[in-house]
Amino acid sequence: MGGKLCANLQCDQKSIFFVTVIHDSLPTQFNLARRGVIRDSRCKQCGGVESTLHALFWCIATTAVWKQVGWWSLVKPFLLQVDMKGVLIWLVKGRSHLALDMVGWVVWVVWR
Ligand SMILES: [Zn+2]
């Protein structure tokens, strides 16, 4: 029972996370700087501007994760997108539910 409750809570956290991603409101350095919470929008890993796309796909630390799980070729086209809307449109066009699920899980793990 406790495990099922924890699994449901995990699912709820993941759902909230994806709504946040879709609305591009993750607390990335760029979003925090845009809101005036901090001044420096640079990524602490590589020094690039830490947008949502950077944090989830473009950062050198993040690309290493995608390469390690063997899905770099799946997400590499995201480098051509300029915002999360573009990524989401690209993702839902002709992708299987399995591919979407795989990307979703890795994005969730990368952010955590
Ligand atoms: Zn970075």
Boltz pocket constraint, residues with backbone or C-beta under 6 A from the ligand:
constraints:
  - pocket:
      binder: B
      contacts: [[A, 43], [A, 44], [A, 45], [A, 46], [A, 47], [A, 48], [A, 50], [A, 54], [A, 58], [A, 59], [A, 60], [A, 61]]
      max_distance: 6.0
